[in-house]
Amino acid sequence: MGSNHAHSHGHGHHHGHSHAPADFGRAFAIGIVLNTGFVVVEALAGYLYGSMALIADAGHNLSDVLSLLIAWGASILAKRPPSARFTYGLKSSSILAAMANAALLLVALGAILIETLRRLFSPEPVEPGPIMIVAAIGIVINTATALLFVRGRKGDLNIRGAYLHMVADAAVSAGVVIAGLLIWLTGMAWIDPVTSLVIVAIIAVGTWGLLKDSVKMALLAVPDGIDEAKVKAHLAALPGVAGVHDLHIWPMSTTETALTAHLILPGGHPGDAFLHEVAESLHHHFDIEHATIQIEQDAEACALHHDHVV
């Protein structure tokens, strides 16, 4: 805290390990190998059968391999210990990875949309049989990869990004199979781009949510699921506390949350046991893993007393 604080202060720290990033290294490795292999198969099939749709989708799947590499790298960096330069370690790299994955999805969607619109106005003949077979393989591979990340998709935005990439690919492959079947039955080539438009719209909704959440985290917004007013009321209700100010709650990473606050205790510092109890209660009630509390006897003496001062 600032040196202009003449009052006494204390800090209570709590590091929760139950929300530490799970190790998805094996899942990333398997996903990257499976999808790289599929990209090669899909590109070769597209070349052999003259299908630009398969070649374009192979390029899209290649971007997914890149996204998995980014997410994997971030998960490794997030486990690096703190240093003199990066005092929180590199935990927030997982937030940057989530933003990068959302951006990659948007770029891939844009490329698909452009090709879809071109084919909608200039339908081209396609061979539904080979396309359906390759797309069916894509469903299996992308679904299997998505299942590797399913248990971490709610607790870690970085893992959610990888999961969404795979689900999006499985949806695209399913749409291609359905479109191929309909084209085979009706001979109408315009079914392919119309199906693609529907898939693009569905994926865009999920991508927007991922981008919005990652940007909020990057701007240090109070994490979803935590009510700042309830946290403040909880702290204010603690024994001996006459007031709370300079309260900040922000994401340290896609899985961990930090808090700092000044508590007014006219009776003076109640001891380290009180600080530990506060940290434990914040972890129990709000999943806040890293709490730093400053104790003050006179709020007016604090330069950060007013809400508009940060």
C-alpha positions in Angstrom: 0.0 0.0 0.0 1.0 3.6 -0.4 3.5 5.1 2.0 1.1 8.0 2.7 -1.0 5.7 4.8 -0.1 6.6 8.4 -2.6 4.1 9.9 -1.7 0.5 10.7 -2.5 -2.2 8.2 -2.4 -5.9 7.8 -2.7 -8.4 5.0 -4.5 -11.7 4.8 -3.7 -14.0 2.0 -5.4 -17.2 0.9 -4.3 -19.3 -2.0 -6.9 -21.9 -3.0 -5.7 -24.8 -5.0 -9.0 -26.4 -5.7 -9.5 -24.1 -8.6 -5.9 -24.3 -10.0 -5.8 -25.0 -13.7 -6.3 -28.7 -14.4 -3.6 -30.5 -16.4 -5.0 -30.8 -20.0 -1.5 -31.4 -21.6 -2.5 -34.9 -22.7 -5.8 -33.7 -24.1 -4.0 -31.0 -26.1 -1.4 -33.4 -27.4 -4.1 -36.0 -28.5 -6.3 -33.2 -30.0 -3.4 -31.7 -32.0 -2.3 -35.1 -33.4 -5.8 -36.1 -34.4 -6.7 -32.8 -36.0 -3.4 -32.5 -37.8 -3.9 -35.9 -39.3 -7.4 -35.0 -40.4 -6.2 -31.8 -42.0 -3.9 -33.8 -44.2 -6.6 -36.4 -45.1 -9.2 -33.7 -45.8 -6.8 -31.6 -48.0 -5.8 -34.7 -50.0 -9.5 -35.8 -50.4 -10.4 -32.3 -51.6 -7.5 -32.3 -54.1 -8.4 -35.8 -55.4 -12.1 -35.2 -55.8 -11.8 -31.5 -56.9 -13.7 -30.3 -53.8 -12.9 -26.7 -52.9 -15.2 -27.1 -49.9 -13.1 -29.8 -48.4 -9.9 -27.9 -49.1 -11.4 -24.7 -47.5 -12.5 -26.7 -44.5 -9.0 -28.2 -44.2 -7.7 -24.7 -43.9 -10.3 -23.9 -41.3 -9.2 -27.1 -39.3 -5.6 -26.0 -39.6 -6.5 -22.8 -37.8 -8.0 -25.0 -35.1 -4.7 -26.9 -34.7 -3.1 -23.5 -34.2 -5.7 -22.5 -31.6 -5.1 -25.7 -29.7 -1.3 -24.9 -29.7 -2.1 -21.4 -28.4 -4.3 -22.8 -25.6 -1.8 -25.4 -24.7 1.0 -22.9 -24.5 -1.1 -20.6 -22.3 -2.0 -23.5 -19.9 1.8 -24.2 -19.5 2.7 -20.5 -19.0 -0.1 -20.2 -16.4 1.7 -22.7 -14.2 5.0 -20.7 -14.2 6.0 -19.5 -10.7 6.0 -15.8 -9.9 9.1 -13.7 -10.6 10.5 -10.3 -9.7 9.1 -9.0 -13.1 5.8 -11.0 -13.2 4.8 -11.1 -9.5 1.5 -13.0 -10.3 3.4 -15.4 -12.6 2.0 -15.7 -16.1 -1.5 -16.7 -15.1 -3.2 -14.1 -17.2 -1.7 -15.6 -20.4 -4.8 -17.9 -20.3 -7.0 -14.8 -20.7 -4.9 -13.7 -23.7 -5.2 -17.2 -25.2 -9.0 -17.1 -24.9 -9.1 -13.7 -26.7 -6.8 -15.1 -29.4 -8.9 -18.2 -29.9 -12.1 -16.0 -30.2 -10.3 -13.9 -32.8 -9.2 -17.0 -34.7 -12.8 -18.3 -34.7 -14.1 -15.0 -36.0 -11.5 -15.0 -38.8 -12.3 -18.6 -39.7 -16.0 -17.7 -39.7 -15.4 -14.7 -42.0 -13.5 -16.9 -44.5 -16.3 -19.5 -44.4 -18.9 -16.8 -44.8 -17.2 -15.3 -47.9 -16.9 -18.7 -49.6 -20.5 -19.5 -48.6 -21.9 -16.4 -50.2 -19.9 -16.9 -53.3 -21.2 -20.4 -53.7 -24.8 -19.3 -52.8 -24.8 -17.0 -55.9 -22.7 -19.3 -58.1 -23.5 -22.9 -57.1 -20.9 -25.4 -58.2 -21.4 -29.1 -58.7 -20.1 -31.3 -55.9 -19.6 -35.0 -55.4 -21.7 -35.7 -52.3 -20.4 -39.3 -51.6 -16.7 -38.6 -50.9 -17.6 -35.3 -49.1 -20.0 -37.1 -46.8 -17.5 -39.8 -45.9 -14.7 -37.3 -45.1 -17.1 -35.1 -43.2 -18.3 -38.1 -41.2 -14.7 -38.8 -40.2 -14.5 -35.1 -39.2 -17.5 -35.5 -36.8 -15.8 -38.4 -35.1 -12.5 -36.7 -34.7 -13.8 -33.3 -33.6 -16.3 -34.9 -31.2 -13.6 -37.1 -29.6 -11.4 -34.0 -29.2 -14.2 -31.9 -27.7 -14.9 -34.7 -25.2 -11.3 -34.4 -24.0 -12.0 -30.8 -22.8 -15.6 -31.2 -21.7 -14.8 -31.3 -18.0 -12.9 -28.1 -18.0 -15.1 -26.0 -20.2 -17.1 -24.3 -17.4 -14.2 -23.5 -15.0 -11.6 -22.3 -17.5 -12.3 -19.9 -20.3 -9.1 -21.0 -22.1 -10.3 -24.7 -22.1 -13.8 -23.4 -23.1 -12.2 -21.8 -26.2 -10.5 -25.1 -27.2 -13.8 -26.9 -26.6 -15.8 -24.5 -28.7 -13.4 -24.8 -31.6 -13.9 -28.6 -31.6 -17.7 -28.4 -31.2 -17.9 -25.8 -34.0 -15.9 -28.2 -36.3 -18.1 -31.1 -35.4 -21.2 -29.0 -36.2 -19.7 -27.9 -39.5 -18.9 -31.6 -40.4 -22.4 -32.7 -39.4 -23.9 -29.9 -41.6 -21.7 -31.0 -44.5 -23.0 -34.6 -44.1 -26.6 -33.5 -44.1 -26.1 -31.2 -47.0 -24.3 -33.9 -49.0 -27.2 -36.3 -48.3 -29.8 -33.7 -49.4 -27.7 -32.9 -52.5 -27.5 -36.6 -53.3 -31.3 -37.0 -53.0 -32.3 -33.8 -54.8 -29.4 -32.7 -56.9 -29.8 -29.1 -55.7 -26.3 -27.6 -55.2 -27.6 -24.5 -53.4 -28.3 -26.7 -50.3 -24.6 -26.7 -49.4 -24.1 -22.9 -49.0 -27.5 -22.5 -47.2 -26.5 -25.2 -44.7 -23.2 -23.5 -44.2 -24.9 -20.1 -43.5 -26.9 -21.7 -40.7 -23.8 -23.3 -39.2 -21.9 -20.0 -39.4 -24.7 -18.3 -37.5 -24.7 -20.9 -34.7 -21.0 -20.8 -34.3 -20.9 -17.0 -34.3 -23.2 -16.9 -31.2 -20.9 -19.0 -29.2 -17.8 -17.2 -30.4 -19.3 -13.8 -29.5 -19.8 -15.1 -25.9 -16.2 -16.3 -25.7 -14.9 -13.0 -27.0 -17.1 -10.9 -24.7 -16.1 -12.9 -21.6 -12.3 -12.8 -22.5 -12.4 -9.0 -23.1 -14.2 -8.5 -19.8 -11.5 -10.5 -18.0 -8.7 -8.6 -19.8 -10.3 -5.4 -18.6 -10.2 -6.8 -15.0 -14.0 -6.8 -14.7 -15.5 -8.6 -11.6 -15.8 -12.2 -12.8 -19.3 -13.6 -13.7 -20.9 -15.3 -10.8 -19.5 -12.9 -8.2 -21.7 -10.0 -7.0 -19.6 -7.1 -5.9 -22.4 -5.7 -3.6 -22.8 -9.1 -1.9 -19.0 -9.3 -1.3 -19.0 -5.8 0.2 -22.0 -6.6 2.4 -20.3 -9.8 3.5 -17.1 -8.0 4.6 -19.1 -5.2 6.2 -21.0 -7.7 8.4 -17.8 -9.2 9.9 -17.4 -8.7 13.6 -16.0 -5.3 14.5 -16.0 -4.0 10.9 -17.5 -0.5 10.7 -17.0 0.1 7.0 -15.4 -1.2 3.7 -13.8 0.8 0.9 -11.3 0.5 -1.9 -12.8 -2.9 -2.8 -11.4 -4.5 -6.0 -12.2 -7.9 -7.4 -10.6 -9.1 -10.6 -9.6 -12.3 -12.5 -5.9 -13.3 -12.1 -6.4 -15.9 -14.8 -9.3 -17.8 -16.4 -9.6 -19.9 -13.2 -8.5 -17.7 -10.3 -9.9 -14.6 -8.7 -8.2 -11.9 -6.5 -9.5 -9.3 -4.1 -8.2 -6.4 -2.2 -10.1 -4.3 0.3 -9.7 -1.9 3.2 -11.7 -2.7 6.4 -12.5 -0.1 9.0 -12.1 -1.6 12.5 -12.2 1.2 15.2 -11.0 -1.3 17.8 -7.8 -1.8 16.0 -6.1 -4.8 14.3 -7.8 -8.0 15.6 -4.9 -10.2 14.7 -3.7 -12.6 12.0 -6.4 -15.2 12.9 -9.1 -12.7 11.8 -7.4 -12.1 8.4 -7.1 -15.9 7.8 -10.8 -16.3 8.7 -11.8 -13.5 6.2 -9.8 -15.1 3.4 -11.3 -18.5 4.1 -14.8 -17.1 4.1 -14.3 -15.3 0.8 -13.0 -18.5 -0.7 -15.9 -20.5 0.7 -18.7 -18.1 -0.3 -17.4 -16.5 -3.4 -14.6 -18.7 -4.8 -12.1 -15.9 -4.3 -8.7 -17.6 -4.0 -6.3 -14.7 -3.4 -7.5 -12.0 -0.8 -5.5 -9.1 0.5 -7.1 -7.2 3.4 -5.9 -3.9 4.9 -7.1 -3.0 8.4 -7.7 0.7 9.3 -9.0 2.5 12.4 -9.8 5.8 10.8 -11.3 5.8 7.3 -10.9 9.5 6.7 -7.1 9.2 7.0 -7.0 6.9 4.0 -6.4 8.5 0.6 -8.4 5.8 -1.1 -11.5 6.2 1.1 -13.8 7.7 -1.5 -15.3 5.4 -4.2 -14.2 7.6 -7.1 -10.5 7.2 -6.1 -8.6 4.1 -7.4 
